[in-house]
Amino acid sequence: MTEADLETLLGNPRRVRAFSRHFDELVVRVPFRVRIETTGVMKTYVKESR
């Protein structure tokens, strides 16, 4: 999921920045691993397979 996808989902850039700031706290709540890749000028959140 790219930052552009998150903006569509969350509604505005401010919420995307808040999500990014709290990512480390949020990621421990999901039952899978997620990593952040930087592609050009945009972050991409990638679900990892086990």
JOQUI-V428653 format. One record per run of one state. SS is the DSSP state (alpha for helix, beta for strand, coil for the rest). FROM is the first residue (numbers start at 1). LEN is the number of residues. If there is no record, write none. Layout:
ss=[SS & SS]
from=[FROM & FROM]
len=[LEN & LEN]
This chain:
ss=[coil & beta & alpha & coil & alpha & coil & alpha & coil & beta & coil & beta & coil]
from=[1 & 2 & 3 & 11 & 13 & 22 & 23 & 28 & 33 & 40 & 42 & 49]
len=[1 & 1 & 8 & 2 & 9 & 1 & 5 & 5 & 7 & 2 & 7 & 2]
